[in-house]
Amino acid sequence: MTLTRLATPEDSAILAELFYQIDLHYFGPERASREASARYARDNLFQPHCGVQIMLAERDGQPLGLATFSLLYPAPEYSGQLYMKDLFTLPEARGSGAGRALMRALAQLAVQNGCKRMDWTAERGNAGALEFYRRLGASIVEDKIYYRISGESLVSFSRPSAS
């Protein structure tokens, strides 16, 4: 049976390994680094500047995956919104119900915190994720456009002289 729980600072080593597995999955061995993942977990997670929370999925005490999320306010009807940034399960846990358990735990947390909706994004080319979310009953939000400023454009825009 898959159990879910909010991660704590004591889970930093587990989270570092899961972050490494995420990088390995999405970017390959040439960009994935256990050292960088451990450093990131140590320097960022559970710090005052970190607005993210993490839900872990486990079976028999072994991590299966995670979901990173934030509770955002305000949202429609003077409520909140749970925004999920990432959902990831280890390859051997896919199809086991771990992803569904993480999504259900987030939905329960959203309802407990007065949120009226739960939002996330998915890569257009990730057919498995798109099918998984469709099976959950999620709908695609057609009336929103997802924007991004990154890299040198972000640095340039952050300067006081930027227009």
Stockholm file with secondary structure:
# STOCKHOLM 1.0

chainA/1-163         MTLTRLATPEDSAILAELFYQIDLHYFGPERASREASARYARDNLFQPHCGVQIMLAERDGQPLGLATFSLLYPAPEYSGQLYMKDLFTLPEARGSGAGRALMRALAQLAVQNGCKRMDWTAERGNAGALEFYRRLGASIVEDKIYYRISGESLVSFSRPSAS
#=GR chainA/1-163 SS CCEEEECCGGGHHHHHHHHHHHHHHHHCTTTCCHHHHHHHHHHHTTSTTCCCEEEEEEETTEEEEEEEEEEEEEEGGGEEEEEEEEEEECGGGTTTTHHHHHHHHHHHHHHHTTEEEEEECCCTTCHHHHHHHHHHTCCCCTTCCCCCCCHHHHHHHHSTTCC
#=GC SS_cons         CCEEEECCGGGHHHHHHHHHHHHHHHHCTTTCCHHHHHHHHHHHTTSTTCCCEEEEEEETTEEEEEEEEEEEEEEGGGEEEEEEEEEEECGGGTTTTHHHHHHHHHHHHHHHTTEEEEEECCCTTCHHHHHHHHHHTCCCCTTCCCCCCCHHHHHHHHSTTCC
//
